[in-house]
């Protein structure tokens, strides 16, 4: 028996019932018995996953976007159970980085085959993350994105529009001290972005991706510029033409501390927002996630 947690709000606007029915048909096609769970209005994905594991699940599948996958991964990682992924979000960075198909039928077939890969998870102040952590303008973009999605629906164009409309108003500048494997930088910046793997750097054709060694993070800092210059930099990132130096600075390392004058800061992790105490301490968790994914390492 495989337990599947379905996020009805991920990706397009299809209902949880139709999505569950569709996935149920696919699981039956591959001869896999699946039990489906949907989030209740007063619950969280993490608590739902934990409750499913507490009653004996040994394989839990997350059907949703990176936020859903991250919440389920946290519960599966803590319990040491196997995890599968059916990507149904807007960008699906985690699935794509691990070569998990975005097509639902292909993703279920992969789960049916059950090939395991152990993969590292990042931590920020002891919270698990899959893809990235950021402070500054990006959490504000996520907040704006929620409003845009409510008005226009979930899509990549809507996500990009939320970036543009946020940057039209000049973002607040952070004064950050960044310690990376013992080396210290002081920065005035509207954005500090930490990427866990080279996948997102490759996605946007950003120089420096080859410098990211095994077990390292990329720390990207955007210069403190005027509104129009910042918009230009954002457009170049979207089009894969960002220039290292003028548009961003990048450093790599394994252990990161980010200090600010404020005691708390809004942090974006895998598309979700959390208020965290500073300093932020980012590293890899010593124990790996047991992920159902193709054998090829990432």
Rosetta blueprint (number, residue, H / E / L):
1 X L
2 X E
3 X E
4 X E
5 X E
6 X E
7 X L
8 X L
9 X L
10 X L
11 X L
12 X L
13 X L
14 X L
15 X L
16 X H
17 X H
18 X H
19 X H
20 X H
21 X H
22 X H
23 X H
24 X H
25 X H
26 X H
27 X H
28 X H
29 X H
30 X L
31 X L
32 X L
33 X L
34 X E
35 X E
36 X E
37 X E
38 X E
39 X L
40 X L
41 X L
42 X L
43 X L
44 X L
45 X H
46 X H
47 X H
48 X H
49 X H
50 X H
51 X H
52 X H
53 X H
54 X H
55 X L
56 X L
57 X L
58 X L
59 X E
60 X E
61 X E
62 X E
63 X E
64 X E
65 X L
66 X H
67 X H
68 X H
69 X H
70 X H
71 X H
72 X H
73 X H
74 X H
75 X H
76 X H
77 X H
78 X H
79 X H
80 X L
81 X L
82 X E
83 X E
84 X E
85 X E
86 X E
87 X E
88 X L
89 X L
90 X L
91 X L
92 X L
93 X H
94 X H
95 X H
96 X H
97 X H
98 X L
99 X L
100 X L
101 X L
102 X L
103 X L
104 X H
105 X H
106 X H
107 X H
108 X H
109 X H
110 X H
111 X H
112 X H
113 X H
114 X L
115 X L
116 X E
117 X E
118 X E
119 X E
120 X L
121 X L
122 X E
123 X E
124 X E
125 X L
126 X L
127 X E
128 X E
129 X E
130 X L
131 X L
132 X E
133 X E
134 X E
135 X E
136 X E
137 X H
138 X H
139 X H
140 X H
141 X H
142 X H
143 X H
144 X H
145 X H
146 X H
147 X H
148 X H
149 X H
150 X H
151 X H
152 X H
153 X L
154 X L
155 X L
156 X H
157 X H
158 X H
159 X H
160 X H
161 X H
162 X H
163 X H
164 X H
165 X H
166 X H
167 X H
168 X H
169 X L
170 X L
171 X L
172 X L
173 X L
174 X E
175 X E
176 X E
177 X E
178 X E
179 X E
180 X E
181 X L
182 X L
183 X E
184 X E
185 X E
186 X E
187 X E
188 X E
189 X E
190 X L
191 X E
192 X E
193 X E
194 X E
195 X E
196 X L
197 X L
198 X L
199 X H
200 X H
201 X H
202 X H
203 X H
204 X L
205 X L
206 X L
207 X L
208 X L
209 X H
210 X H
211 X H
212 X L
213 X L
214 X L
215 X L
216 X L
217 X E
218 X E
219 X E
220 X E
221 X E
222 X L
223 X L
224 X L
225 X L
226 X L
227 X H
228 X H
229 X H
230 X H
231 X H
232 X H
233 X H
234 X H
235 X H
236 X H
237 X H
238 X H
239 X L
240 X L
241 X L
242 X L
243 X L
244 X E
245 X L
246 X L
247 X L
248 X E
249 X E
250 X E
251 X E
252 X E
253 X E
254 X L
255 X L
256 X E
257 X E
258 X E
259 X E
260 X L
261 X L
262 X L
263 X L
264 X E
265 X E
266 X E
267 X E
268 X E
269 X E
270 X L
271 X L
272 X E
273 X E
274 X E
275 X E
276 X E
277 X E
278 X L
279 X L
280 X E
281 X E
282 X E
283 X E
284 X E
285 X L
286 X L
287 X L
288 X L
289 X E
290 X E
291 X E
292 X E
293 X L
294 X L
295 X L
296 X L
297 X L
298 X L
